């Protein structure tokens, strides 16, 4: 699973992504709060997002990097450059936080390979369509290269270093009428820095990147040499067919992702409903205790079933409501047989029986069917 670190990103995003099943942690580098707090070592993460929306004011002045209190000195940002070159991806949203150019750059200058920011105000923005080589090599970025989603005007541009041509290491993502870069992909070692302008919703852009870009990022093939750079008519035709299939796959993938989100939400709602029911919660306590204590498991399995009976008119009422009568009678009969002196003190002459592994498994299976039937009654 891709390990994600959110730095100064929109509040609530971390929990949202966790609920969708992603491995994500969150922290701050300190410009927003005046206190740097990281949750882990940067070399333990694969993808980073940085999207500051505020800056700390201290004693009437913007906080400087030397004034930031380090609340997590055990975690060091100095490894970030090596981590990117080793294969990590760093995505930064360049948000205008201050009009002072020096301070604006300071908020981002700690990021390895970060281009210098220059203030601007561009209402017309062009985007890479990734139609031809070498831009087609980074077509996986298409889902987050959408000018209609940007927060216009874009208030800064980037001074990007000259691109290496073979293989290409820098790709423009957004630019203005003057050709100035407003967003860029910079390959660095085996990893990359991706700088983007502010979106109308950076949170949505991050979610889109995680769901639709990351799955494609690690299957990139770069063309090298004259033979690979020449594109034949047959290859063009085949590429058109591949592109058509990829478009359909992307559509289906987006729909699948939506359904996965719906499934994750349904699972979360299921847990909330079950754990919100006092009877169900106590049943689970008994069941968990039975799992941990084999020698007295039947005692707790019986209590789980008895709890349901007490809330639904006794044994006959519970069986009438939930069914599974065979399992109900089997579990109670086994418990009442005084196996291992579980429910009753033995009478004179009684022989205390020891149950077998098969007996234990049969009792657990019976209890589980009864409990699942009860859970079913909690839902429409």
N, C-alpha and C positions, 0 to 999 in steps of 0.2 A: 504494500500500500504506500502511495506517495505521502511523504510526511511534510506537512505544511506549517509555516510560521507566519502569522499575521502580525505586522508591526504598525501600531497606530492606525488600525483600520476601523471602519464603521462599527459602533457598538452593537452587540447582538448578533453579529455575523458569525462569531466563533461558535456560539451555541447552535445557531441554525445549521452550520456545516457539520457539527458533531452529530446532530439529530439525523442528518442524511448519511451518516456512517463514515465521514472522512476523519483521518488522523490529523487534527489541527490543534495548535496552541497559539496563544496570543501574548503580546508584550508591547512595551514601548521603549523607544530609544532615548526618550527624555525631553525632546523639544516641546512636546505638547503639555507635559505635566511638570517638567523640571526635575523629574526623577526617572532614571533609566532602570527598567525592570524587565529582564529577560526570563523566560520560563525554562530555557534549556540551552545546551550548547548549539551553536549555529552549525557545527559539523554533523549534527544529528537530524538536520532538516534537509529536504530536497527542493522545496519551492518556497520562496519568500514573497510576501506582498507588503508594500509600504505605501500608505495613503494618509498622511497627516492632514488633519482638518483644522487644528488650532495650534497656537504657539503660546508658551508660558511667558507671562509678563512678571518680572521680579524687580522690585524697587523702581518701578516706572520704566524699565527697559526690557527689551526682548532678551530672553535667556540665551546665554552663550554656551557653546559646547563645554567650555571649561567650568561652567557654573552648575552643570547638571550633576545631581547627586546620584551615585551609583548604588542602587538598592540590591543589585545582584552581582557582586564582584566576582563570583565564582564562574560566571558565564561571560566569555570574552568575544567581542566583535572582531578582534584582529584576525580570526580564522576565516572570515567571510570571503575574502578574495580567493583564498585557496579552495574554499568550498565551491564557489562559482566555477572556477577553472576545472574543478574536479567533476563537474557534471550538474551542479545545482542551477536553478533558474531564479533570477531575482526580478520581480515585476514592480516597478515604481510608478505611481501616479503623481505627475508633477502638478500640484495644486498651488495656486497663488495664495500665499498666506500673508505676505507683507509686500509693500511696495519698494522697500529698500533692497536693492539687488544683492548686496553683500550678505544680508541676513537671509534672503531667499535662497541663495546658494548654500549658505551654511547649514540650512535644514536638510539639504540633500548631499552635501560634500563628503559625508562619512561613508557613502556607498561606493564600493570599489567600481572603477571604470565609469563612474557617472559623468556624463557630459556637462559642461558648464551651461548654466541657465542664463538666458538673455530675455529681458522683459519685452513683451510684444502685445499686440491686440489684433488678432486675425479672425475676421468673420467668415472668410471663405477658406475652406479646408478641403484638400484633396487626399484621397486614400489609395493605398496600394491595392490593386486588384489581383495581384499574383498570377497574371495570365501567362507570362513568358519566363523563360530561364534567364537569369538565376533566381528571380523573385519567386518563381513557382516552388523553389526548394523550401520556402517558409509559408506555403499555402495553409499550413495547419493553424496559422494565426488569424485566418479570415474571420472567424466568429467574433473576434474582439476588435476588428478593424471596420468600424461602421460609423461614418461621419454623422449620421442622423442621431446617434446616441451621445455625441459629445456635448459638453456644456459650452456653448458658444457665447461670446468670442473666446478663442484660446488665448490666454494671457501671457504666454511665454513660448520661446523657441529654444532649440538646443544647438550648441556648437559641437557638432559631431566630428570626430577625427576622420581623416581620409580612409576610405574602405580598402581593404586588401582584396584583390581581384580574383586570385586563384588559390584556394577557393574563396568566394565572396564571404566576408565576415560581418558586414554591416548592411542592413536593409532598411530603407525608409518605410515607415508605416503611414505617417501623415505628414503633409507639407503644405505651405501656403503658396500664394501666387508667385512669390519671389523664389520659390524652391527651397526655402529654409525648412529645416526639419522640425516638426512638432511632435513626432513620435518615432521611435527607432528600435530595431532589434539589433543587438550587438553580440555576436558569438564570441565567447572568451574561453579558450581551452575547450573542454567538453561541455561547458555550460553556457549561459547567456544572461545578459542584462537587457531587459525590455522596459523602455521608458515610454509612458503614455500620457497624453494630456488628460485633463479632468473630464470625466463623463458626467452626464446628468445624474447617474447613480453609479458611483464607483463600486458600491456593494454588488449591484447586478453584474457589473463588468467582471468583478472578481469571481463571482459564482459561475458566470459563463466561461471564464478562463479555466476554472477547475473542472467543470463538467464537460467542456467541449474541446478545449485546446490541449490540456495536459495529456489526455489519453493518446493523442497523436504525436506528441513531441518527441517521443523516444523511438520513432521509426522513420528517421529522416535519412534520405540517401542523397548525397551530394555528387553531382556529375563532375568528372575530372577528365582532362585530355580532349583532343580534337574529335576523336571518334564519338565520345559521349556527348560532346557539345553540338555535333551535327544531328539535326532532327529530320528523318526521312518522311516521305508522304505516308508510308505505311504506319510509321510510328505515330504520326499526327492523328491518323484515323483511329488507331488503337487508343491513343491518349484521350480523344474525344469520347470514346466509349467508356473508358475508365472514369473520366470526369463525370459523365452522366450517371454511372453507377455510384460514384462517390457522393454526388448530390442527393441521390435517393437514399443512400446509406446515412448521410448526414440528417436528412429529414426523419428517417426512422429512428436514428440515434437520439435526436432531440425529443421525439415522442416517447422513446423508451426511457430516457432520463426523467421526463415528467412523470411517467408511470412509476418509476423507482422512487421518486420523491413522494408520490402519493402513497406508495406502499410503506415507506419509512414513516410517514405521518400516521398511517393506519396502525402500524405496529406500536407507535408511541401512544396513540389514543387507546389502544387495547390495554397496554400496561397501566395507563392512568385510570381506566375504568375498573380494572381488576383490583389494583392496589388501593383504589378509593373506596372499595367495598369492605367494611369491617370484617364480615364473615370470611370473605375470600382471603383477606390479609392474614387472619388467624389460621385458616386452613394451610396457607403456604408456610407459616411458621411451624406447624405440626409436621408437614411433609418434609421440610428441610431438616428438622430434628431427627425424623425417622431415617433419612438418608445418612446422617452422621453417626447414628447409634444403632448399628445392626442388631445388637443384643436385645434392645427394647423397641425395635422399629414398629412392631405390631401394635404396641400400646398407643403410639402417636398416630398411626394410620387409623385406628379405631376412633380416636378422639376427633380426627378430621371429619370422618363420616358422621359421628354422633353430633357434631356441631351443626352440620347441615340438617339433620333430623330435628334438632331442637328448634330450628328456625322455620320448619316447614311441616308442622303437624305430626311429628314422630316418624317412625320407619315407614308406615303405610302411606302417609301423606307425601313423604319425600320420594318414595318409589313411584307413586302415581304421577308426581310432577316431573321427575327426572328420568324415569325408566331405569335401565341397567339393573334390573331386579336380581339377576343371577349373581352379578358381582357384589351387590349389596349383601345378599344372604351369605355368600361364600366368605366375605371378609368378617362379618359378624360371627358366623359359625366358628371360624378359625380362632377368633379372639376369645370367644366364650368357651372354647375347649381347654382354656387355661394353659396354652402352650407357654412353657418357660415361666409359669406363674405370672402372666402378663396382667390379667384383669382382676382375678379373684384369688384370695388365699385358698390353697388346696384343702379339701376335706380329708379327714383321716382315711388313709388307704388310697387316696388319689395318686396316680403316677403322673408326675410333671413331665410332659413331653418336650423334646427339643425339636424345633422345626428345621427342615432342610433348606438348602439354598433354593430348591425349586418352590418350596412353600413361601419363602420370602418374596421371590420374584412374582409369584402368582398373586400375593397380597398387594404388592406395589402396583401391579397391572390393574387389579380390580379397583384399588383406591384412585388411580389416575383416571380411569374411565368415569368414575363417579364425580370426581373433581371437575373434569372437563365438561361433564354434563351440567354441573352447577354453573361454571363459567358461562356456558351458552345461554343461561337464563338472564345474564346481566346485559345482553345485547339484544336489540330489536330484531 
